[in-house]
Amino acid sequence: MVIDISKQPEIRVLPMPSDTNAAGDIFGGWLMSQVDIAGSIAAHRYVGNRVVTVAVNEFLFLKPVLVGDLVSIYADIDYIGNTSIRIALVVMAEHERGKETAQKVAKASLTYVSLDDNKQPKTINKV
């Protein structure tokens, strides 16, 4: 799936020094959590109710993220099942903010399940 990064990202976030690993780069787990948040926002926006993450289908770290990078995460719906929705995500990082030189630093695919008020799988009404 090709993600249209000309649209608004699901989230933008600025990693801080406390988010680094022993090598001084941003910890991969921090980036994964931000991607999961962005994916859940996109999934919730489509289904209109609570969603939970059930699978990380793919997660590729392409380049390091550095302290102070402006990280933008873009999401698109990749697949809609009966109760699940798969979201494709692309992570872009601006190393030199203000110069609009964002680089793709990661990509991922996560699956969420739609839940009703009793935390049971709920059928997704396809729009």
C-alpha positions as CSV (number, residue, x, y, z in Angstrom):
1,M,0.0,0.0,0.0
2,V,1.2,3.5,-0.9
3,I,0.5,6.1,1.8
4,D,-0.4,9.6,0.8
5,I,1.9,11.8,3.0
6,S,0.4,14.9,1.4
7,K,-2.5,14.5,3.9
8,Q,-2.3,15.3,7.6
9,P,-0.6,12.8,9.8
10,E,-2.5,10.9,12.5
11,I,0.0,12.2,15.0
12,R,3.1,14.3,15.2
13,V,5.5,13.9,18.1
14,L,8.9,15.2,19.3
15,P,11.1,12.5,20.9
16,M,13.1,13.7,23.9
17,P,16.4,12.6,25.5
18,S,14.6,10.3,27.9
19,D,13.4,8.3,24.8
20,T,16.9,7.2,23.8
21,N,18.5,3.8,23.8
22,A,22.1,3.1,25.0
23,A,23.5,4.2,21.6
24,G,21.8,7.6,21.9
25,D,19.2,7.0,19.2
26,I,15.5,6.9,19.9
27,F,14.5,3.6,21.4
28,G,12.6,1.3,18.9
29,G,10.0,0.5,21.5
30,W,9.1,4.2,21.9
31,L,8.6,4.4,18.1
32,M,6.5,1.3,18.1
33,S,4.2,2.7,20.8
34,Q,3.7,5.9,18.8
35,V,2.9,3.9,15.7
36,D,0.4,1.9,17.7
37,I,-1.3,5.0,18.9
38,A,-1.5,6.5,15.4
39,G,-2.9,3.2,14.1
40,S,-5.5,3.0,16.8
41,I,-6.6,6.6,16.1
42,A,-7.1,5.7,12.4
43,A,-8.9,2.5,13.2
44,H,-11.2,4.1,15.8
45,R,-12.0,7.0,13.4
46,Y,-13.2,4.5,10.9
47,V,-15.1,2.0,13.1
48,G,-16.5,4.6,15.5
49,N,-15.9,2.6,18.7
50,R,-13.2,1.0,20.8
51,V,-10.5,-0.9,19.1
52,V,-7.7,-3.1,20.5
53,T,-4.4,-4.1,18.9
54,V,-4.3,-7.8,18.0
55,A,-1.3,-8.0,15.7
56,V,1.8,-6.3,14.6
57,N,1.9,-7.8,11.1
58,E,5.1,-5.9,10.0
59,F,7.4,-3.3,11.5
60,L,10.5,-2.2,9.7
61,F,13.0,0.3,11.1
62,L,14.6,1.9,8.0
63,K,16.7,4.7,9.6
64,P,17.4,5.9,13.1
65,V,15.2,8.6,14.7
66,L,17.2,11.2,16.7
67,V,16.4,13.4,19.6
68,G,14.7,16.5,18.4
69,D,13.4,15.0,15.1
70,L,9.8,15.9,14.3
71,V,8.2,12.6,13.8
72,S,5.0,12.4,11.7
73,I,3.0,9.2,11.4
74,Y,0.7,8.7,8.5
75,A,-2.0,6.0,8.4
76,D,-4.2,4.4,5.8
77,I,-6.7,1.6,5.9
78,D,-5.2,-1.5,4.2
79,Y,-8.0,-4.0,4.8
80,I,-11.4,-4.3,6.6
81,G,-12.7,-7.6,7.7
82,N,-15.8,-8.6,9.7
83,T,-14.5,-7.4,13.1
84,S,-10.9,-6.4,12.3
85,I,-9.2,-3.6,10.4
86,R,-5.6,-3.5,9.2
87,I,-3.8,-0.2,9.1
88,A,-0.7,0.6,7.1
89,L,1.6,3.2,8.6
90,V,4.6,5.2,7.5
91,V,6.8,7.1,9.9
92,M,8.6,10.2,8.6
93,A,11.2,12.2,10.5
94,E,12.4,15.8,9.9
95,H,16.0,15.9,11.0
96,E,16.3,19.6,10.2
97,R,13.0,21.1,11.0
98,G,11.9,24.0,8.9
99,K,13.7,22.8,5.9
100,E,11.0,20.2,4.9
101,T,13.5,17.4,4.5
102,A,11.5,14.6,6.0
103,Q,12.9,11.0,5.5
104,K,11.0,7.7,5.8
105,V,12.3,6.1,9.0
106,A,9.9,3.2,9.5
107,K,6.8,1.5,8.1
108,A,4.4,-0.9,9.7
109,S,1.2,-2.8,9.4
110,L,-1.0,-3.4,12.5
111,T,-4.4,-5.1,12.9
112,Y,-7.0,-3.9,15.4
113,V,-10.3,-5.5,16.4
114,S,-13.5,-3.6,16.9
115,L,-15.1,-4.0,20.4
116,D,-18.6,-3.4,21.7
117,D,-19.4,-2.0,25.2
118,N,-18.9,-5.5,26.7
119,K,-15.4,-5.8,25.2
120,Q,-16.6,-8.4,22.7
121,P,-15.7,-8.3,18.9
122,K,-18.1,-6.1,17.1
123,T,-19.0,-6.2,13.4
124,I,-17.5,-3.3,11.4
125,N,-20.0,-1.4,9.3
126,K,-18.1,-0.9,6.0
127,V,-18.5,2.6,4.7
